[in-house]
Amino acid sequence: MEHKENFYFTYQEDFRRLNSKLAKTYGKNQSMFQSLLNQSIEDLDEVSGDKVVKLLFEVISDFTLHEVKPLTVFTLDQMVGYIESASKKGAIAIRSYY
């Protein structure tokens, strides 16, 4: 693969865009994420509940904001194929232990 300017940024952007595209492909929608925010978040030893909620909003935005923008490095079919192949291989490996 030849070196290109902003190579890592381009990959990072594709992975951000993939979050929303994969959520849509696998049937996860806004209501699923909304249910996370409707839960009572207690303070943890290391971080307040308010900060957890703020982080949840940032994470959820990754799954909703980039759906329209096209991928530039990968295709959605490539990534779905990779995920499905990896999960099948993982399931086969786990079954081999039982």
BELLIN-V635386 format. One record per residue. N is the residue number from 1. RES is the residue in one letter. OMEGA is omega as a letter, one per 30 degrees, with the letter a starting at -180 (* if undefined). Layout:
BEGIN
n=N res=RES omega=OMEGA
n=N res=RES omega=OMEGA
END
This chain:
BEGIN
n=1 res=M omega=a
n=2 res=E omega=l
n=3 res=H omega=l
n=4 res=K omega=l
n=5 res=E omega=l
n=6 res=N omega=a
n=7 res=F omega=a
n=8 res=Y omega=l
n=9 res=F omega=l
n=10 res=T omega=l
n=11 res=Y omega=a
n=12 res=Q omega=l
n=13 res=E omega=l
n=14 res=D omega=l
n=15 res=F omega=l
n=16 res=R omega=a
n=17 res=R omega=l
n=18 res=L omega=a
n=19 res=N omega=a
n=20 res=S omega=a
n=21 res=K omega=l
n=22 res=L omega=l
n=23 res=A omega=l
n=24 res=K omega=a
n=25 res=T omega=a
n=26 res=Y omega=l
n=27 res=G omega=l
n=28 res=K omega=a
n=29 res=N omega=a
n=30 res=Q omega=a
n=31 res=S omega=l
n=32 res=M omega=a
n=33 res=F omega=l
n=34 res=Q omega=a
n=35 res=S omega=l
n=36 res=L omega=a
n=37 res=L omega=l
n=38 res=N omega=l
n=39 res=Q omega=l
n=40 res=S omega=a
n=41 res=I omega=l
n=42 res=E omega=l
n=43 res=D omega=l
n=44 res=L omega=l
n=45 res=D omega=a
n=46 res=E omega=a
n=47 res=V omega=a
n=48 res=S omega=l
n=49 res=G omega=l
n=50 res=D omega=l
n=51 res=K omega=l
n=52 res=V omega=l
n=53 res=V omega=l
n=54 res=K omega=l
n=55 res=L omega=l
n=56 res=L omega=l
n=57 res=F omega=l
n=58 res=E omega=l
n=59 res=V omega=a
n=60 res=I omega=l
n=61 res=S omega=l
n=62 res=D omega=a
n=63 res=F omega=a
n=64 res=T omega=a
n=65 res=L omega=a
n=66 res=H omega=a
n=67 res=E omega=a
n=68 res=V omega=a
n=69 res=K omega=a
n=70 res=P omega=l
n=71 res=L omega=a
n=72 res=T omega=a
n=73 res=V omega=a
n=74 res=F omega=l
n=75 res=T omega=l
n=76 res=L omega=l
n=77 res=D omega=l
n=78 res=Q omega=a
n=79 res=M omega=l
n=80 res=V omega=l
n=81 res=G omega=l
n=82 res=Y omega=a
n=83 res=I omega=a
n=84 res=E omega=l
n=85 res=S omega=a
n=86 res=A omega=a
n=87 res=S omega=l
n=88 res=K omega=l
n=89 res=K omega=l
n=90 res=G omega=l
n=91 res=A omega=l
n=92 res=I omega=l
n=93 res=A omega=l
n=94 res=I omega=l
n=95 res=R omega=a
n=96 res=S omega=l
n=97 res=Y omega=a
n=98 res=Y omega=*
END
